Amino acid sequence: MKNKFVYLTRIALVIIAVVTTLILFPTLRAAPTTRGCATPVIEQYGVGHSPSGDTPLRWRAFIPHDGQIHPAIIVIHGGHFNAGDFTDLQTDQDLVCSGCCVFDIEYRVAPPARVPGRGCDPGHYPEQTDDVATAIRVARNPPLTSVAFASANCRVGACGGTAGASHSA
């Protein structure tokens, strides 16, 4: 009985993976890339709350200039959970040129990091995870003040390296 359950679970996981791939395939096909498909705009996507006080959370938003609605991708920087920044624009430009609204986020990093503009907020767990969750919620439904308002279609994916990959998972 146990082997039958494991077998059926594996089949279900394969079916889910195939269906997900087929649904997302149209959004993953890359269009011919041209540099500078969008101009980045830095805006605040939320506020991180901690015993040390409130910390503004910012992202660099890249929105395609075609006036259509697109899926959103959140780019989460790496840095061993205690370093890193969102200054690498190559990945952002590649994603926006392929037809996605891109949100390259800043989040509170763990001690002993000292990030400029963070004040005395040490960034203890689970604050990083909370910051990523805040970015996902806002990317699904951008506020009227965001450059992404009426451009993101509620579908959100995430990508990143090292610590960013962990947060993406």
N, C-alpha and C positions, 0 to 999 in steps of 0.2 A: 504494500500500500504506500509505504514511504517513497519507494523508487518511482511509483506512478505519479505521485505528487510532485517530485523533483522534475520528472520528465515534462509534465504539463506546465510547470512553472517556467521551465526553460523555453518551451514553445511559446508561451504567452509573452515572455520577454523579447523573443525574436520578432514576434508579430508587432509588438509595440515599437520596437526599433525600426522596423520596415515602414510602418505607417507614419511614424514621426519623420523619417527621412523623406518619404514621398510628399508629405505635407509641406515640409520646409524647403524642399529642393528648389522651387521657383524663387525663393528669397535668397538662396545661397549661390545661385549662378552669378558669376561676376560679369559685369558689363565691361566693355573696353575701358581701361583706366586712363584718366587724364588727371594730371596733377592739379590740385587746387579745386576739387569739386565743391568745396564748401569752405566758408570762412568760419573759424572757431569763435565762439562766444563764451566767455566765462561768466557763469551765473551761479547763484547759491541755490542748491537743491534741497537743503534742509538745515536743521540745527541738531547737533549732537549734545545730548544732556549727560552730565556726569556730576559727581560730588565736587569736582573742581570748577564747575560752572558750565555755561553753554559755549559750544564751539561751532562756528559757521562751517558748513560742509559745502564745498564748491565742486562743480564739474565744468569741463570744457565740452560744449555741445557743438556738434557738426550736423547740420541739417541740409539735405540735398535741396538745390535751388529749383527743382522742377514743379513744386506746388502739389505734389502727390502725397499720399499717405504711405508710410514705410514702417517696417518692423524696427525695433530699437535694439541696439547692442550696447551693453555696458562694458567698458574697458577698465579693468582693475589692475593697477600697477603692482609689480612684484617688489621684493625687497626684504625678504626674510621676516616679515611681519613688523619690523621695526625701522624700516628705511624706505626709500623710494619716493618718486614724485611722478607727476603726470606731464612730463615734458617731451616724450617721444611722440611725434605727430605722424610718423609714417604709417603706423598701423591704423590710426584714426582716419587718415586720408584714404587709405586703401578700402576700408570698410564703408566709408560714406560714398566713395566712387562706385561701389558695388550695389548701392541702393538702400543703405540703412541709415537711420538716424543714430548717430554715435554719441555716447555720453562717456567721456573719459573722466572718471571720478577721483576725487581726493577723499581719503578716509583717515581717521585717527590711527596712528601706528603705535605699536607697543613700546613700553620702556626698554631701553634708556633713550629712545628717540627724542629728538627735539626738532620739531617741524616748525619753521617760521610761521608766525601768525596763529599758533595753537595755544599760546599763553601757557598756563600751568597744567593743562589737561594731559595726564600721562598716557591715555589710550589703553586702559586695561581691557582684557577680554570681559564681556562680549561686545564691547563698543565698536570694534571693527566690523563685526557681523551685523550689528544694528545699523551702522552707516551704509553698508551695502544693501541691506533690506530697504532702507529708506530710499536709496537711489532707484531700486527696482519699482517700488510703489509710485514714485514720482514719474519715472519713465513710462509707466503704464498709462498714466493719466496726467500729463503735464499741465501745470496751472496756466491761466490766461497770460501771466507775465512772462512765461518761458518762450524762447524762440521756437521750441518744439511743439507749442500748442497747435493742434489741428494737423500735425505732421506725423505723429507716432500713432500706430494702430493697435495699441494694447499688447502686442506680442513683444516680449523682451527676452533676449539672450544675453549671455555674458561670456567674456573671454579674459584671459590674463596669464601671466607667467609667474612661476614660483608661488609666492603668497597669493597673488591675484588668481592663479589657477585654483588654489584651495578655496578661496572665497567664491569663485565661479561655480565650483562643484556644489 
